[in-house]
Amino acid sequence: MNKRTKKTVSLNEALARARKYCALNERTIRDVSRKFEEYGVMKGDLPDLLEALIHEGFLNERRFATAFAGGKFRMKKWGRNRIKAEMKKKGLPEELITVGLAEIHVQGYLETLDAILIRKLNILKRKKKERQQIIASLMRYALQKGYEHSLVSERIKNLGFDEEI
């Protein structure tokens, strides 16, 4: 149902709108299903419309998973844990989450983690924080970004903080 006019749209119009919606960004089946519900499409018509979008190549969850994981890692510098959690929220199955996370190469992952830790360390040094406060802040920051605890503690030790983390 259209929010402004309170009218439902025809199936052909809903499909045309969904094609435009999917052409802008990669989408999940859940995203497109919600959009169809906004258009007022009956639940019984959803499978046929979704199948048409998949067949035409507008909707591909594997492609979404790789684009989502790669994009969030490159642009927002998120770690695997956060990316995985967000992909679960999107309703992706575990095997597609694994495919998406495989897009993140180990060397680039470590370099990115080191870069965000060094950037945060420089900020904390300017604030004249104590050593334990710096370690705790670095750990919290990296964990909040979604990096694995063992990996973060190892990389912090590599920065010269040899104490137990």
PERAHU-V139085 format. One record per pair of residues at least 24 apart in sequence whose ideal C-beta (glycine too) atoms are under 6 Angstrom apart, sorted by sequence separation. I is the first residue (numbers start at 0). J is the second residue. If there is no record, write none. Layout:
i	j
I	J
I	J
This chain:
i	j
13	38
134	160
13	40
64	91
8	38
64	95
68	99
72	103
7	39
68	100
27	60
69	102
14	48
61	95
64	98
65	99
68	102
112	146
17	52
60	95
64	99
76	111
21	57
27	63
21	58
25	62
65	102
25	63
116	154
0	39
18	57
76	115
25	66
113	154
112	154
29	90
27	89
27	90
81	145
80	145
78	144
77	144
78	145
77	145
78	146
